[in-house]
Each structure stands twice: as C-alpha cells, then as structure tokens.
Amino acid sequence: MSTEASTAAAAACVGVAAWLLGGRHQGVRRARLLLAGGAGMAAGPSPWDRGVGELRRLRGRLRPEWWSLAAGLLLALLGASLIPVVAGAAGVPVLRRTRLVRQAGRARERRADAVIGLCGALAGELRAGRQPGEALLRAARDSGGLGTARDGVVAAARFGGDVPGALAVAARQPGAEGLLGLAACWRVAVDQGAGLADGLDRLDGALRAERDQRADLRAQLSGARATALLLAALPALGLLLGSAMGADPLRVLLHSGAGLGCLVAGAVFEGAGVWWAGRIVRGAEAL
C-alpha cells in the first residue's frame, strides 16, 4: 500500500476514534466542572468538544444508508479508482429500503402491542360496569390500538353506528389484525347477548400467545441472521488481511482485468447469497 493510502487510512481511523471517544471525553469534562463547583463554566466548550459536537450532529443527520457512500469514497481514495464510489452510491437505495422495511416492521409490532392493550383496557372497563360504547370510548382514549382509524371507531361507538364495521376497517392497518377478533366479539355480544368481557379475555390471551410465539421464533432465527451477517462480512475481512500482508488487493481488484472479473463475480455471488439467506429467514418468520 502506498504512503498516501496509508496516511488516508490512518486519518480515517483517527477520525473514527475521536468520534467514539468524544462522548466519554465530554462526560469527563462535565464531571470535572461539577466537582470544581462550576468554576470556569463560562469559558465555553473547548475546540475538541466543539469539533466532536459537530461530528455527533453530522452523524445524527445522516441516515445509515449514506455510510455506504462514505465507505465507497474511502475505498476510492485508498484504491485510486471510481468503482468503489459507484458501488457505494448503488448501495444507498438498497440500504434505504432495508431501513424502511425494518421501521415498518417495528411499527407493526408496536401497533400489535397497542391492540392487545386496547383489548385488556376494554375488558377492564366492561368489568367496571360501563356500557360497551362508553367502555370503548375510554379504552380508545387510553390506548393507541385503533391507530389512524380511531376517529371512525369512536364516532360509531358514540352515535350508535356500525362498530364492528369500523373495527374491521381499522384492522386493515399493518399490525392491527387483532381488531378483527374484537369486531367479531362485539358482533356476537350485540347479536346474541354473549358476554363481551369474557370474549375479550380469550382474545387477549390468544393475541399474547401469538406475540410470544413470534418473539420466540425471532430469538431462534437470531443465530441464522448472525451467521449470514458474518458470511457477508468475510470479503471485507479478506481485503483487510490481504492489505496487512502487503498484497495490495485493492490494486489487483480495481486495476487489472482478472481482478475486475473476480470483483464482479464475487459481488454477484455475495448479493445472491445475502438475498437467499434473507429469503429463508423471512420465509421462516412467515410460517
């Protein structure tokens, strides 16, 4: 590896170390000021703290997918080629989609938990002696299980409308499928005079059991995810080992025909492997 590349790599390492240690350095400085009785507080932050603060704000503004482009720029500097920049830019939309999918999954889980809370709160209000409509109004006020369809369900309960139909509409939201069970319990209680509170207790237990089953399945699949992540990181580890041994793999991969061929083939197989591993995990979660 050339002297310029070594210098760039060293500068990058120093920047990352400063980023990681900045929070601890700032905490130590605050503790010293506190123990000193606030003396020197008016002096303001040091240049080190200001620089670390700017880096932390920059990290908060940047989405995780943009680090793909940053890594591509770093590799482009080390390898003196534009190919890593193009690859890093191509990885930005892929990582953004992955982030959005994960966010949607977390939102779905939170809404499912809110539906369980709604069923429990509604059963408690009914056992306290309130009528179903009033109980639903109070439970909906204290819980976010209805999501964006809350106004429609509340209006139906308040003015004697079709509450099961409004609940069925609310159940179309991702993660709110348990509201279909609530709608069925409500319809049976109104049409046949059955106990709504007892039905809600059974529905609450079923939803909790389903949630626990999903959590147990995710725990069992965590090993498979970790293995797939480790296999995906092996090429980067190989590049680091090659650089440490003085083989200069970036020059071979980016500035020779055989290296470019190996790079393209490796990227194709790597992408196919990651996609296939993710497909297997998603298929197991959907069972």
CORGI-V112496 format. One record per run of one state. SS is the DSSP state (H for helix, E for strand, L for the rest). FROM is the first residue (numbers start at 1). TO is the last residue. If there is no record, write none. Layout:
SS,FROM,TO  SS,FROM,TO
//
This chain:
L,1,2  H,3,35  L,36,40  H,41,43  L,44,46  H,47,61  L,62,65  H,66,79  L,80,82  H,83,127  L,128,131  H,132,142  L,143,146  H,147,158  L,159,162  H,163,170  L,171,177  H,178,192  L,193,195  H,196,244  L,245,248  H,249,254  L,255,256  H,257,286  L,287,287
//
